[in-house]
Amino acid sequence: MRFEAGYEVYFVADCSGGVTPEAHEEGKRRMIQAGAVPMTWMAVMAQLPPPTA
């Protein structure tokens, strides 16, 4: 897994889903338990560089 290779792993929590709300929450819990860091889509957008002219 990428964690073992030394990578920091992030996931977009509000853009991922499951078949049910419970499945969605369980999936997020499993990713967090594995060491992934949840982010919102707005936080991801804030990390993108601005367009250059």
C-alpha positions as CSV (number, residue, x, y, z in Angstrom):
1,M,0.0,0.0,0.0
2,R,1.1,3.6,-0.6
3,F,1.4,4.3,3.2
4,E,4.2,1.7,3.5
5,A,6.0,3.3,0.6
6,G,6.2,6.6,2.5
7,Y,3.4,8.5,0.7
8,E,0.9,10.7,2.4
9,V,-2.6,9.6,1.3
10,Y,-5.5,12.0,1.1
11,F,-9.1,11.4,0.0
12,V,-11.9,13.7,-0.9
13,A,-14.5,12.8,1.8
14,D,-17.4,14.8,0.4
15,C,-17.0,13.5,-3.1
16,S,-16.8,9.8,-2.4
17,G,-19.9,7.7,-1.8
18,G,-21.4,4.4,-1.0
19,V,-24.6,2.6,-1.9
20,T,-26.1,3.7,1.5
21,P,-25.1,6.5,3.9
22,E,-23.9,3.8,6.3
23,A,-21.6,2.3,3.6
24,H,-20.3,5.8,2.9
25,E,-19.4,6.4,6.5
26,E,-17.9,2.9,7.0
27,G,-15.7,3.5,3.9
28,K,-14.5,6.8,5.3
29,R,-13.8,5.2,8.7
30,R,-11.7,2.4,7.1
31,M,-9.7,4.9,5.1
32,I,-9.0,7.0,8.1
33,Q,-8.1,3.9,10.2
34,A,-5.6,3.0,7.5
35,G,-4.0,6.4,7.8
36,A,-5.6,8.4,5.0
37,V,-6.4,12.0,5.6
38,P,-9.9,13.3,4.7
39,M,-10.2,16.6,2.8
40,T,-13.1,18.5,1.4
41,W,-13.4,19.3,-2.3
42,M,-12.8,23.0,-1.4
43,A,-9.6,22.1,0.4
44,V,-8.4,20.3,-2.7
45,M,-9.3,23.2,-5.0
46,A,-7.4,25.6,-2.6
47,Q,-4.3,23.4,-3.1
48,L,-4.3,23.8,-6.9
49,P,-2.0,26.4,-8.4
50,P,-3.6,29.5,-10.0
51,P,-3.7,29.6,-13.8
52,T,-0.8,31.6,-15.3
53,A,-1.3,34.0,-18.1
